């Protein structure tokens, strides 16, 4: 990794480490609150394979909603453009778990990255696969070349025991006919998918395919077409941070996706994927320090898709 990148990341990491962390760890999934909230990691992987990480970059965490990009990738491969009749491609301007717009749009979620949209994507995978839970994990393991990646039963069980809003969302969408399977089955798979664990290094490596026109960087194997990868990136840019997507585009200028575990992955097409992790979240449910770190890195590097 050339020193321009490493110096920018080192300086940005130091600067943001000193900031008072005004965020709060998510507690609505009780198990997530058991994390050490001082954790702070960053890892960048370039398309030529060069990489650099700092802090708690090798400590695994619950990637939560970041996994929605991977489930969408799998469902998009299966359904092609027909998928957009089940879930739309518009920013929601609401919180990730909002029920609000489902009534207005008759059970068609605004996009695949809010919970309602991700539940529909899970329903699609269940309908098309023999065992969605296993096959999704196999897909992610093959995509990342990391055969040991796994779900966390502890986190999934904890979310399941308190997942009243997601249960409401899933039943509500079912009432409009946009969930084909039993809500309990869809929710079980959704909670498992969200409980996937990775560290910043693994996350940045896994997402390089979206910076590389849909192809893996290791063997150039095609995961999805260039056009589909462009569309997933467009969705990450416009919807990846819920009601803070505009701000992320404005301040960071890259497609990205956050998770309530405090992780964020972002990518610069043709260049790199970067993952950050700090568990305390801002009021929009996005990592407080993670957002600031990415903003500082892209400001100092003067590189963004704009
Ligand atoms: N599993 C979480 C939920 O459904 C995912 C939300 C997130 O990461 N923003 O609430």
Boltz pocket constraint, residues with backbone or C-beta under 6 A from the ligand:
constraints:
  - pocket:
      binder: B
      contacts: [[A, 63], [A, 64], [A, 65], [A, 66], [A, 96], [A, 97], [A, 115], [A, 159], [A, 166], [A, 190], [A, 191], [A, 194], [A, 258], [A, 259], [A, 260], [A, 261], [A, 285]]
      max_distance: 6.0
